[in-house]
Amino acid sequence: MEDFYKKILDNNKEWVEKTLEKDPNYFKDLAKGQKPPLLWIGCSDSRVPANEIIGAKPGEVFVHRNIANMVVHSDMNMLSVLDYSVNVLKVKHVIVCGHYGCGGVKAAMGNDSIGIIDNWIRHIKDVYRFHESYLDAIVDEEARFNAFVEVNVKEQVLDLAKTSIVQAAWRSGQDLTVHGWVYGLNSGYVTDLNVNLSSNKDLDEVYQLKF
Ligand code: CO
């Protein structure tokens, strides 16, 4: 068997043994249920593992990941995760975490056709178009790329706030805040972009739902 594949199965056994040594009831307790206070919406990039970055243990973070941490309002997968998190698990925080050096965002800046993913990247290109004058004014390509990663996260936070799920929770007085972060692949640190929304009043009026 291929070394890497065999290694990960061995790693699992080792992890179970070590964990049980510290706490014989660890898995028995975890199996009883989950009550994570946080939903994480991040990039599928293998270098941005949600739990590790924030030192969260199993049971502490509900996770949804896709290419370039997008909140696409017709994506049934994202909507289902969001609905379950907000209405069943009652998470208090939703964090959209992008990262510098994101391949999906980079692809959206260019014109190469990669395949079916072009249609996913389209959503990120729309973000570029919304912020075209701001982004085009940044001459340095690396700086423009970084700024694009940041505005993309901010747009996804707003897109979360625009969902009927989040607005209904706010309407019913639920304690729920949505946040935007960017992770630095080469530093390990996250930057809080200070887009912390806990009501729909910061949305353009056309998006504010009345219940
Ligand atoms: Co990425």
Residues whose N, C-alpha, C, O or C-beta is under 5 A from the ligand:
A	BS01	CO	C43 D45 A68 C102 G103 G104
